[in-house]
Amino acid sequence: MQCYRRVVWSFSRSNLIRAFSQVDGSDGSIRSGGGSFAKKEQAQEDQYFRRLNQEQLHHLKESHEEEIDHHAQAIKQHEEAIKRHKRKIEQHESASRDQK
């Protein structure tokens, strides 16, 4: 029974908090006032997000390039291993021919 009361109280409390607070978060925002300050703020935000986007794309590109280099090195190692194994097969075949 106590658990039920706690759940109901926390649910009711959160509903009260939501009811008395604004959802859009525009309390005291310069942008909501309009004018040149709002335009300047919008321009700064746009510039910030463009720069952030460019940085993220740059890091993503670097990550892909590193991954490509890693895979290229792995391919080289695998090709060398294939050549080494082919040489060993040839050596075994020649040794078995010599024994006959």
C-alpha positions as CSV (number, residue, x, y, z in Angstrom):
1,M,0.0,0.0,0.0
2,Q,2.8,2.4,0.7
3,C,4.4,1.8,-2.6
4,Y,1.2,2.7,-4.3
5,R,1.0,6.0,-2.4
6,R,4.6,6.9,-3.4
7,V,3.9,6.2,-7.0
8,V,0.8,8.3,-7.0
9,W,2.5,11.1,-5.1
10,S,5.5,11.3,-7.5
11,F,3.2,11.1,-10.5
12,S,1.0,13.9,-9.2
13,R,4.0,16.0,-8.2
14,S,5.6,15.7,-11.7
15,N,2.3,16.7,-13.3
16,L,2.1,19.8,-11.0
17,I,5.7,20.8,-11.9
18,R,4.9,20.5,-15.6
19,A,1.7,22.5,-15.2
20,F,3.5,25.4,-13.7
21,S,6.5,25.5,-16.0
22,Q,6.6,26.6,-19.6
23,V,7.3,23.8,-22.1
24,D,9.1,25.9,-24.8
25,G,11.8,27.3,-22.5
26,S,11.5,30.8,-23.8
27,D,11.6,32.5,-20.4
28,G,13.8,35.5,-20.7
29,S,15.1,34.6,-24.1
30,I,16.4,37.4,-26.2
31,R,15.2,35.8,-29.4
32,S,11.6,35.9,-28.2
33,G,11.9,39.7,-27.9
34,G,12.8,40.0,-31.6
35,G,14.8,42.8,-33.1
36,S,18.5,43.1,-34.0
37,F,19.6,41.1,-30.9
38,A,17.5,38.2,-32.0
39,K,19.0,38.3,-35.5
40,K,22.5,38.5,-34.0
41,E,21.8,35.6,-31.7
42,Q,20.4,33.5,-34.5
43,A,23.4,34.2,-36.7
44,Q,25.8,33.2,-33.9
45,E,23.9,30.0,-33.3
46,D,23.9,29.2,-37.0
47,Q,27.6,29.9,-37.2
48,Y,28.3,27.7,-34.1
49,F,26.3,24.8,-35.5
50,R,27.9,25.1,-39.0
51,R,31.4,25.0,-37.3
52,L,30.4,22.1,-35.1
53,N,29.1,20.2,-38.2
54,Q,32.3,20.9,-40.1
55,E,34.4,19.7,-37.2
56,Q,32.3,16.5,-36.9
57,L,32.6,15.8,-40.6
58,H,36.4,16.4,-40.5
59,H,36.7,13.9,-37.6
60,L,34.5,11.4,-39.4
61,K,36.6,11.8,-42.6
62,E,39.9,11.3,-40.6
63,S,38.3,8.2,-38.9
64,H,37.4,6.7,-42.3
65,E,40.9,7.4,-43.7
66,E,42.5,5.7,-40.7
67,E,40.2,2.7,-41.1
68,I,41.0,2.5,-44.8
69,D,44.8,2.6,-44.0
70,H,44.3,-0.1,-41.4
71,H,42.4,-2.3,-43.9
72,A,45.1,-1.7,-46.6
73,Q,47.8,-2.8,-44.2
74,A,45.8,-5.9,-43.4
75,I,45.4,-6.7,-47.1
76,K,49.2,-6.4,-47.6
77,Q,49.8,-8.7,-44.6
78,H,47.3,-11.3,-46.0
79,E,48.8,-11.1,-49.5
80,E,52.3,-11.7,-48.0
81,A,50.9,-14.6,-46.0
82,I,49.3,-16.1,-49.1
83,K,52.6,-15.8,-51.0
84,R,54.5,-17.4,-48.0
85,H,52.0,-20.3,-47.9
86,K,52.2,-20.8,-51.7
87,R,56.0,-21.0,-51.4
88,K,55.7,-23.6,-48.6
89,I,53.3,-25.7,-50.7
90,E,55.8,-25.5,-53.7
91,Q,58.6,-26.5,-51.3
92,H,56.6,-29.5,-50.0
93,E,55.6,-30.5,-53.5
94,S,59.2,-30.3,-54.8
95,A,60.4,-32.3,-51.7
96,S,57.8,-35.0,-52.3
97,R,58.9,-35.2,-56.0
98,D,62.5,-35.5,-55.0
99,Q,61.6,-38.4,-52.7
100,K,59.9,-40.4,-55.5
